[in-house]
Amino acid sequence: MLGLGSGINRLSAAEAAAIAGRIPGFTGLLDESYGSGAAAAYSVRQLSSSEATAMVIRRDSDNQETSIGFDSNGNLDESAIETFCSGTTCKVSEWRDQSGNRNHAVQTTAANQPTIYTGGAIVKENGRVALDLDGVNDGFQLSSSVGSSVVKYAFTTHSVNSSDTAWSLFTDNVNTSVVPIAQSGSSSSAAFGFTITNFYKDGVSLSISNRDDVYEAYKSGSKSATTLDLGTTGFVQALFNRTSFVMQGKAQETILYESDKSTDRTSIESNVGDYFTQNTPLLDTYTGAAGAYSLRKLSSKYSGAAIRVRRDNDNLETDINFNIFGELDTVSLAAHCGSNNGYVTNWYDQSSNSNTAGQTNASYQPKIYDATTGVITENGKPAVEFDGVNDRMTSTASTGSDFTTSVVLKALTASQSNQWLLQDTSGADMLLRHRTTLFDFYDGTTVYDIGTAGTDQHHIFITANTSGSVVSFDGVDKSISGILNNGYTDLEIGADSGSRRWHGRFQEIVIWDGYQASNRTDIEDNLNTFYSIH
């Protein structure tokens, strides 16, 4: 195809299907009933169980090429990229169409190929692999046009450089007409989020995904809920490049439909969002955790399960892992529990310390699955529920005198009488409590009111060292500066050793052995992107 190198390793359709078949039970977006029927589909993740090749990449050092497939979780095979590209820069010469129509996006000119590996690292956006387009000439030509008359729906995940004022996502590549998915200055017939007002016109719409939301478009940091009319001549021949409208930014996925997907739009958006809006795992950036308990994956280095669950009909236990999106595998949880209740026996520590929070007494184990209603959730995310009667868990997670606590939680009873949420096992200080209608913190000397508990989901952040302390509640600094830096000696969750048991739900508990005041807002942003608390 390119004539640039002789090391190309392409896969036949039969080989691709065979490799894809090695992922037991894998279901991609295009395998779902709501996602089926794509005319063309390009992505850095596996979209179809029958496709095993994502792209062909070329390395600059010798112009050799190779095909890149997926790992066992349906992610792009990063290890294959790193091995092939080490010591040089790699570009994408062909982005494979996973729709089954084999309408691959091709760039035969080396200088116009988007970058996927440079400076010793894979290009990424929000922790997911991305193609970096230079805004000058990078882009692809499709093997054949998509849309005999119109591309009715398009779902694209991308980010655009804030300084780029003339760019396109996909075009018909005809000088006299352009599919209106482009930005030119601050206003034009091709601009979205600025002057376009036609919304779901004639049932023809566009769904655009960017960093944070699936169905909204971003330009210079401002997002728009506008969904655009693709017109009546919207066939697509090129991606990211039309004359002077060349995208400067990162591309991760583009799926084009010739059929009306209005009834499936939100389902597709949810699938795309589940994968691409997962921000970088919290502990990858904010290291030094002494204990980390969550129902989402907090560290890319952590390979263990999230929790261990006992079903109450026969007391059989099993580990529940994370799914490909880094969230609790609720499908496996439901399969294990069925029509029975499920209780957490172990909440595994995702830090490097292996300080598992456990409970061997069945009567004291918090609940994760209800026999009638299924997975226990809060704001759409799984949660561990403590009954306020017996439930509690203990771990050996400890910190030095400087410490940080980050907790995502919800009270199930708005007013509780001095019930303990987290405690140092000495029982004398370092207590996060629910006292009457408030959350408070007791450092052994002073009680500090944090905020009204209510029955909403909340995030509490507390950090202290010899210089003082910082406390925030749902992202708002509480101007509390006097907390003593006593640290934790082991950690007890949901109760004390007596009768003070909390009635509520936890979704994430992280304690750091160190002061994290300078990282507070970034940690809060990470949590809020996932939990949507405030």
C-alpha positions as CSV (number, residue, x, y, z in Angstrom):
1,M,0.0,0.0,0.0
2,L,2.7,2.5,1.0
3,G,5.8,1.2,-0.6
4,L,7.7,2.5,2.4
5,G,8.9,-0.7,4.0
6,S,9.0,-4.5,3.6
7,G,8.3,-5.4,7.2
8,I,4.5,-5.2,7.0
9,N,2.7,-7.9,8.9
10,R,-1.0,-7.7,7.9
11,L,-3.7,-10.2,9.1
12,S,-6.2,-11.8,6.9
13,A,-9.9,-11.8,7.8
14,A,-9.6,-15.4,8.9
15,E,-6.6,-14.8,11.1
16,A,-8.3,-11.8,12.6
17,A,-11.4,-13.8,13.5
18,A,-9.3,-16.5,15.0
19,I,-7.3,-14.1,17.2
20,A,-10.5,-12.3,18.2
21,G,-12.0,-15.6,19.2
22,R,-9.3,-15.9,21.9
23,I,-11.2,-13.4,24.1
24,P,-13.9,-15.5,25.7
25,G,-17.3,-13.8,25.8
26,F,-15.9,-10.5,24.5
27,T,-18.6,-8.1,23.4
28,G,-17.7,-4.9,21.6
29,L,-19.9,-1.9,20.9
30,L,-20.6,-3.1,17.3
31,D,-21.6,-6.5,18.7
32,E,-24.4,-4.9,20.8
33,S,-27.8,-4.6,19.2
34,Y,-27.8,-0.9,19.7
35,G,-24.4,-0.5,18.2
36,S,-24.8,-2.7,15.2
37,G,-25.0,-1.6,11.6
38,A,-22.1,0.8,11.4
39,A,-21.0,1.8,7.9
40,A,-17.4,2.4,9.0
41,A,-15.8,2.3,12.5
42,Y,-12.3,3.3,13.5
43,S,-11.0,3.1,17.1
44,V,-8.1,2.5,19.5
45,R,-10.3,-0.2,21.2
46,Q,-11.8,-3.4,19.9
47,L,-15.3,-2.7,18.7
48,S,-16.2,-6.1,17.3
49,S,-15.4,-9.6,18.4
50,S,-14.8,-10.5,14.7
51,E,-12.0,-7.9,14.2
52,A,-8.5,-8.3,15.6
53,T,-6.5,-5.6,14.0
54,A,-6.8,-1.9,14.9
55,M,-4.2,-0.3,12.7
56,V,-1.0,-0.4,10.8
57,I,1.8,1.7,12.2
58,R,5.1,2.7,10.6
59,R,8.3,3.5,12.5
60,D,10.4,6.5,11.2
61,S,13.8,4.9,11.8
62,D,13.5,2.4,8.9
63,N,10.0,2.7,7.5
64,Q,9.1,-0.8,8.6
65,E,5.4,-1.4,9.3
66,T,3.4,-3.8,11.5
67,S,-0.2,-4.5,12.3
68,I,-1.3,-3.7,15.9
69,G,-4.2,-5.7,17.5
70,F,-5.7,-5.8,20.9
71,D,-4.9,-7.2,24.3
72,S,-7.1,-9.7,26.2
73,N,-9.3,-6.9,27.4
74,G,-10.0,-5.4,24.0
75,N,-7.6,-2.5,24.5
76,L,-5.0,-1.6,21.9
77,D,-2.0,-3.8,22.4
78,E,0.3,-1.2,24.0
79,S,3.2,-3.6,24.6
80,A,3.4,-4.4,20.9
81,I,3.6,-0.7,20.1
82,E,6.3,-0.1,22.7
83,T,8.4,-3.1,21.5
84,F,8.1,-2.1,17.8
85,C,8.6,1.6,18.3
86,S,11.3,1.7,21.0
87,G,13.9,4.3,20.2
88,T,12.1,6.0,17.4
89,T,8.8,7.7,16.4
90,C,5.8,5.7,15.0
91,K,3.0,7.0,12.8
92,V,-0.3,5.4,11.8
93,S,-0.5,4.6,8.1
94,E,-3.8,2.8,8.1
95,W,-6.7,2.9,10.6
96,R,-8.6,-0.3,10.1
97,D,-12.4,-0.3,9.6
98,Q,-13.9,-2.6,12.2
99,S,-17.4,-2.5,10.8
100,G,-16.8,-5.5,8.6
101,N,-17.0,-3.4,5.4
102,R,-13.1,-3.1,5.2
103,N,-13.3,0.6,4.4
104,H,-10.0,1.3,5.9
105,A,-8.7,4.9,6.5
106,V,-5.4,5.2,4.7
107,Q,-2.6,7.7,4.6
108,T,0.1,6.9,2.0
109,T,2.2,10.0,2.6
110,A,4.6,9.5,5.5
111,A,4.7,13.2,6.4
112,N,0.9,13.2,6.7
113,Q,0.5,10.3,9.1
114,P,-0.7,10.9,12.6
115,T,1.7,10.1,15.4
116,I,1.0,7.3,17.9
117,Y,4.4,6.9,19.6
118,T,7.0,9.6,20.3
119,G,9.5,10.6,22.9
120,G,9.6,7.1,24.3
121,A,5.9,7.0,25.1
122,I,2.6,6.1,23.5
123,V,0.4,9.1,22.8
124,K,-2.6,9.2,25.1
125,E,-5.6,11.3,26.0
126,N,-7.2,10.7,29.4
127,G,-5.3,7.5,29.9
128,R,-6.4,6.0,26.6
129,V,-4.2,5.6,23.4
130,A,-4.8,8.4,20.9
131,L,-3.6,9.5,17.4
132,D,-1.9,12.9,17.4
133,L,-2.7,15.1,14.4
134,D,-0.4,18.0,13.7
135,G,-3.0,20.5,12.3
136,V,-0.9,21.0,9.2
137,N,-1.4,18.0,6.9
138,D,-2.2,14.9,9.0
139,G,-5.3,12.9,8.2
140,F,-6.8,9.9,6.3
141,Q,-8.6,9.1,3.1
142,L,-11.2,6.4,3.2
143,S,-11.0,3.5,0.8
144,S,-14.5,4.4,-0.5
145,S,-17.1,6.9,0.4
146,V,-19.4,6.3,3.3
147,G,-23.0,7.3,2.8
148,S,-24.7,7.0,-0.6
149,S,-26.8,10.1,0.2
150,V,-26.1,11.0,3.8
151,V,-24.2,9.9,7.0
152,K,-27.1,10.2,9.4
153,Y,-25.2,9.5,12.7
154,A,-21.6,9.9,13.7
155,F,-20.0,9.3,17.0
156,T,-16.5,10.6,17.4
157,T,-14.2,10.8,20.4
158,H,-11.5,13.4,20.1
159,S,-9.8,16.5,21.6
160,V,-8.9,19.6,19.7
161,N,-6.0,21.9,20.5
162,S,-7.5,25.1,22.0
163,S,-5.5,27.2,19.6
164,D,-6.8,25.5,16.5
165,T,-9.4,27.6,14.8
166,A,-9.8,25.8,11.5
167,W,-10.3,22.1,11.6
168,S,-12.5,19.2,10.5
169,L,-13.4,15.8,11.9
170,F,-14.6,14.3,8.7
171,T,-15.5,15.7,5.3
172,D,-16.7,14.8,1.8
173,N,-13.4,16.0,0.4
174,V,-15.1,18.0,-2.3
175,N,-14.1,21.7,-2.5
176,T,-17.6,22.9,-3.2
177,S,-19.2,21.1,-0.3
178,V,-18.0,20.0,3.1
179,V,-19.8,17.9,5.7
180,P,-20.4,20.6,8.4
181,I,-18.3,19.0,11.1
182,A,-15.6,21.7,11.1
183,Q,-14.7,24.9,12.9
184,S,-13.6,28.0,11.1
185,G,-12.7,31.0,13.3
186,S,-15.5,31.8,15.8
187,S,-18.4,31.7,13.4
188,S,-19.4,30.0,10.2
189,S,-21.9,27.6,8.8
190,A,-19.5,24.8,9.7
191,A,-19.1,25.8,13.4
192,F,-20.7,24.0,16.2
193,G,-21.4,25.4,19.6
194,F,-21.3,29.0,18.3
195,T,-23.8,29.8,15.6
196,I,-25.5,26.6,14.7
197,T,-29.0,26.4,16.0
198,N,-30.5,23.5,14.0
199,F,-31.1,20.7,16.5
200,Y,-32.2,17.2,15.4
201,K,-33.3,18.7,12.2
202,D,-35.3,16.2,10.1
203,G,-34.1,13.5,12.4
204,V,-30.5,13.8,11.2
205,S,-28.1,14.4,14.0
206,L,-24.5,14.2,15.1
207,S,-23.2,13.0,18.4
208,I,-19.8,14.3,19.3
209,S,-17.7,13.0,22.2
210,N,-14.8,14.7,23.7
211,R,-12.8,14.4,27.0
212,D,-15.6,14.6,29.5
213,D,-19.0,14.1,27.9
214,V,-20.0,11.8,25.1
215,Y,-22.6,13.9,23.3
216,E,-21.1,17.4,23.6
217,A,-18.6,19.2,21.5
218,Y,-15.7,21.2,22.9
219,K,-13.9,24.2,21.5
220,S,-11.4,26.2,23.6
221,G,-12.6,24.5,26.7
222,S,-16.3,25.4,26.2
223,K,-18.8,22.7,25.6
224,S,-22.0,22.8,23.6
225,A,-25.0,20.5,23.8
226,T,-25.8,21.4,20.2
227,T,-26.4,18.3,18.0
228,L,-25.8,19.2,14.4
229,D,-27.7,18.5,11.2
230,L,-25.5,16.7,8.7
231,G,-27.5,18.0,5.8
232,T,-28.5,16.0,2.7
233,T,-25.2,15.6,1.0
234,G,-23.1,14.4,3.9
235,F,-21.1,11.5,2.5
236,V,-17.7,11.0,4.1
237,Q,-14.5,10.5,2.2
238,A,-11.8,11.8,4.6
239,L,-11.0,12.0,8.3
240,F,-9.5,15.1,10.0
241,N,-8.2,16.8,6.9
242,R,-9.8,18.9,4.1
243,T,-7.6,21.5,2.4
244,S,-7.0,24.2,5.1
245,F,-9.3,22.5,7.6
246,V,-6.8,20.2,9.3
247,M,-7.4,19.0,12.8
248,Q,-4.8,19.7,15.5
249,G,-5.4,17.4,18.4
250,K,-6.0,13.8,19.2
251,A,-8.3,11.2,17.7
252,Q,-9.5,8.0,19.4
253,E,-12.7,6.8,17.8
254,T,-15.0,7.6,14.9
255,I,-18.1,5.5,14.0
256,L,-20.3,6.4,11.1
257,Y,-23.9,5.2,10.5
258,E,-25.9,5.5,7.3
259,S,-29.1,4.5,9.3
260,D,-31.1,6.4,11.8
261,K,-29.7,5.6,15.2
262,S,-31.9,8.1,17.2
263,T,-33.4,5.4,19.4
264,D,-29.9,4.0,20.1
265,R,-28.1,7.2,20.5
266,T,-28.0,7.3,24.3
267,S,-26.9,3.7,24.6
268,I,-24.1,4.2,22.2
269,E,-23.0,7.4,24.0
270,S,-23.0,5.5,27.3
271,N,-20.8,2.8,25.9
272,V,-18.4,5.3,24.4
273,G,-18.4,7.4,27.5
274,D,-17.8,4.4,29.8
275,Y,-14.5,3.7,27.9
276,F,-13.1,7.1,27.0
277,T,-14.2,9.2,30.0
278,Q,-12.2,7.1,32.4
279,N,-9.6,9.5,33.6
280,T,-6.1,8.4,34.5
281,P,-6.2,6.0,37.5
282,L,-5.9,8.1,40.6
283,L,-2.8,6.4,42.1
284,D,-0.9,6.5,38.9
285,T,-0.5,10.3,39.5
286,Y,-0.9,10.6,43.3
287,T,1.4,8.0,44.6
288,G,2.2,7.1,48.2
289,A,-1.1,5.6,49.3
290,A,-1.0,3.5,52.5
291,G,-4.4,2.0,51.8
292,A,-6.7,2.3,48.7
293,Y,-10.2,0.7,48.6
294,S,-12.5,1.4,45.7
295,L,-15.0,-0.2,43.3
296,R,-13.1,1.4,40.4
297,K,-9.5,0.6,39.4
298,L,-7.2,3.1,41.1
299,S,-3.8,1.9,39.7
300,S,-2.8,0.6,36.3
301,K,-0.1,-1.4,38.1
302,Y,-2.7,-3.2,40.3
303,S,-3.7,-6.6,38.8
304,G,-5.8,-8.0,41.6
305,A,-9.6,-8.1,42.3
306,A,-11.7,-5.3,43.7
307,I,-13.6,-7.3,46.3
308,R,-14.4,-10.8,47.5
309,V,-18.1,-11.6,47.8
310,R,-20.0,-14.2,49.8
311,R,-23.5,-15.2,48.7
312,D,-25.8,-16.0,51.6
313,N,-27.6,-19.1,50.3
314,D,-24.5,-21.4,50.5
315,N,-21.7,-19.0,51.7
316,L,-19.7,-19.6,48.5
317,E,-17.2,-16.8,48.0
318,T,-15.5,-15.5,44.9
319,D,-13.3,-12.6,43.9
320,I,-15.0,-9.9,41.7
321,N,-12.6,-8.2,39.3
322,F,-12.8,-5.0,37.2
323,N,-14.2,-4.9,33.7
324,I,-12.5,-3.5,30.6
325,F,-13.6,0.0,31.7
326,G,-11.8,-0.2,35.0
327,E,-15.1,-0.5,36.9
328,L,-16.5,-3.3,39.1
329,D,-17.5,-6.3,37.0
330,T,-21.2,-6.2,37.9
331,V,-22.0,-8.9,35.4
332,S,-19.8,-11.4,37.2
333,L,-21.2,-10.1,40.6
334,A,-24.8,-10.7,39.4
335,A,-23.9,-14.2,38.0
336,H,-22.3,-15.1,41.4
337,C,-25.2,-13.9,43.6
338,G,-28.2,-14.6,41.4
339,S,-31.3,-14.4,43.5
340,N,-29.3,-14.2,46.7
341,N,-27.7,-11.4,48.8
342,G,-24.0,-10.8,48.4
343,Y,-21.7,-9.6,51.2
344,V,-18.1,-8.3,51.0
345,T,-15.6,-10.4,52.9
346,N,-12.5,-8.7,51.5
347,W,-12.1,-5.2,50.1
348,Y,-8.7,-5.4,48.5
349,D,-6.1,-2.7,48.9
350,Q,-5.0,-1.3,45.5
351,S,-1.9,0.4,46.9
352,S,1.4,-1.5,46.9
353,N,0.9,-2.5,50.6
354,S,-1.6,-5.3,50.4
355,N,-3.5,-4.0,53.4
356,T,-6.8,-5.8,52.6
357,A,-9.8,-4.6,54.6
358,G,-11.6,-7.8,55.7
359,Q,-14.4,-9.2,57.8
360,T,-14.6,-12.9,58.7
361,N,-17.8,-12.7,60.7
362,A,-20.7,-13.1,58.3
363,S,-23.0,-11.0,60.4
364,Y,-20.7,-8.1,60.2
365,Q,-20.0,-8.1,56.5
366,P,-21.3,-5.1,54.5
367,K,-23.7,-5.7,51.5
368,I,-22.9,-5.2,47.8
369,Y,-25.7,-7.2,46.2
370,D,-29.4,-7.4,47.1
371,A,-31.4,-10.5,46.3
372,T,-34.3,-8.4,45.0
373,T,-32.9,-5.2,43.5
374,G,-29.5,-6.5,42.4
375,V,-26.2,-4.5,42.6
376,I,-26.2,-1.8,45.2
377,T,-25.4,1.5,43.5
378,E,-25.1,5.2,44.3
379,N,-25.4,7.7,41.5
380,G,-25.1,4.9,39.0
381,K,-21.9,3.4,40.5
382,P,-21.6,0.3,42.7
383,A,-21.4,0.9,46.5
384,V,-20.7,-1.1,49.6
385,E,-23.5,-0.7,52.1
386,F,-23.0,-0.8,55.9
387,D,-26.2,-1.5,57.9
388,G,-25.6,0.6,61.0
389,V,-26.1,-2.4,63.3
390,N,-23.1,-4.7,63.0
391,D,-21.2,-4.0,59.8
392,R,-17.5,-3.1,59.9
393,M,-14.2,-3.9,58.2
394,T,-10.6,-3.6,59.5
395,S,-7.3,-3.3,57.8
396,T,-3.6,-2.8,58.7
397,A,-3.3,0.4,56.6
398,S,-1.3,2.9,58.6
399,T,0.3,6.3,58.0
400,G,3.0,8.4,59.5
401,S,2.1,11.6,61.3
402,D,1.4,13.4,58.0
403,F,-1.7,11.9,56.4
404,T,-4.4,12.4,53.8
405,T,-7.9,10.9,53.7
406,S,-10.2,10.9,50.7
407,V,-13.6,9.3,51.0
408,V,-16.6,8.9,48.7
409,L,-19.7,8.1,50.7
410,K,-23.4,8.5,51.3
411,A,-25.4,8.3,54.6
412,L,-28.6,6.3,54.5
413,T,-29.9,8.0,57.6
414,A,-29.6,11.8,57.6
415,S,-29.2,12.1,61.4
416,Q,-27.1,9.6,63.3
417,S,-25.8,9.7,66.9
418,N,-22.0,9.8,66.8
419,Q,-21.5,6.9,64.5
420,W,-18.0,6.2,63.3
421,L,-17.1,6.0,59.6
422,L,-13.3,5.7,59.8
423,Q,-11.1,5.4,62.8
424,D,-7.6,4.9,64.0
425,T,-7.9,1.6,65.9
426,S,-6.4,3.2,69.0
427,G,-9.9,4.7,69.3
428,A,-8.6,7.9,70.8
429,D,-8.3,10.1,67.8
430,M,-8.4,10.4,64.0
431,L,-12.1,9.8,63.8
432,L,-14.3,10.6,60.8
433,R,-17.9,10.6,62.3
434,H,-21.5,11.1,61.6
435,R,-22.7,13.1,64.6
436,T,-26.4,14.2,64.5
437,T,-26.8,15.8,61.1
438,L,-23.1,16.5,60.4
439,F,-20.0,14.8,59.3
440,D,-17.1,15.8,61.6
441,F,-13.5,14.9,62.3
442,Y,-11.9,14.5,65.7
443,D,-8.1,14.6,66.0
444,G,-8.0,13.7,69.7
445,T,-8.3,17.3,70.9
446,T,-10.8,19.2,68.8
447,V,-14.0,18.4,66.9
448,Y,-14.1,19.9,63.4
449,D,-17.5,20.2,61.6
450,I,-17.1,19.3,57.9
451,G,-20.6,19.5,56.4
452,T,-24.2,18.4,56.5
453,A,-24.5,14.7,55.9
454,G,-28.0,14.5,54.5
455,T,-28.6,11.5,52.3
456,D,-26.7,12.7,49.2
457,Q,-23.4,11.4,47.8
458,H,-20.4,13.3,49.2
459,H,-16.7,13.5,48.9
460,I,-14.6,14.3,52.0
461,F,-10.9,15.3,51.7
462,I,-8.7,15.8,54.8
463,T,-5.0,16.3,54.9
464,A,-2.7,17.4,57.7
465,N,1.0,18.0,58.5
466,T,3.0,20.1,60.9
467,S,2.2,23.2,59.0
468,G,-1.6,22.8,59.3
469,S,-4.4,21.1,57.5
470,V,-6.8,21.4,54.6
471,V,-10.4,20.0,54.6
472,S,-12.9,20.2,51.7
473,F,-16.4,18.9,51.3
474,D,-17.7,18.2,47.8
475,G,-14.9,20.3,46.4
476,V,-15.4,23.3,48.7
477,D,-12.5,24.3,51.0
478,K,-13.8,24.4,54.6
479,S,-11.0,26.7,55.8
480,I,-10.0,24.3,58.6
481,S,-6.3,24.6,59.3
482,G,-5.8,23.3,62.9
483,I,-6.1,19.5,62.6
484,L,-3.3,17.7,64.4
485,N,-1.1,15.5,62.2
486,N,-1.4,12.3,64.3
487,G,-1.8,9.9,61.4
488,Y,-3.5,6.5,61.5
489,T,-2.5,3.3,63.3
490,D,-4.4,0.8,61.3
491,L,-7.8,1.6,59.8
492,E,-11.3,0.5,60.7
493,I,-14.1,1.2,58.3
494,G,-17.8,1.7,59.1
495,A,-17.7,1.4,62.9
496,D,-15.6,1.3,66.1
497,S,-15.0,-1.8,68.2
498,G,-18.0,-1.0,70.3
499,S,-21.5,-0.2,69.2
500,R,-21.0,2.9,67.0
501,R,-21.9,1.5,63.6
502,W,-22.5,3.8,60.6
503,H,-25.5,3.4,58.3
504,G,-24.4,4.3,54.9
505,R,-22.5,3.5,51.7
506,F,-18.8,3.7,50.8
507,Q,-17.6,3.7,47.2
508,E,-14.0,4.7,47.7
509,I,-11.6,5.2,50.6
510,V,-7.9,6.2,50.1
511,I,-5.4,7.2,52.8
512,W,-2.0,8.5,51.8
513,D,1.1,8.5,54.0
514,G,1.8,12.2,53.3
515,Y,0.4,15.7,52.9
516,Q,-1.6,16.2,49.6
517,A,-2.8,19.8,50.0
518,S,-1.2,20.9,46.8
519,N,-3.0,18.1,44.9
520,R,-6.4,18.6,46.5
521,T,-8.3,20.1,43.5
522,D,-6.7,17.7,41.0
523,I,-7.7,14.7,43.2
524,E,-11.2,16.1,43.5
525,D,-11.4,16.6,39.7
526,N,-10.3,13.0,39.2
527,L,-13.1,11.7,41.6
528,N,-15.7,14.1,40.3
529,T,-15.1,13.0,36.7
530,F,-15.9,9.5,37.7
531,Y,-18.6,9.9,40.4
532,S,-20.2,13.2,39.3
533,I,-20.6,14.4,42.9
534,H,-20.6,18.2,42.4
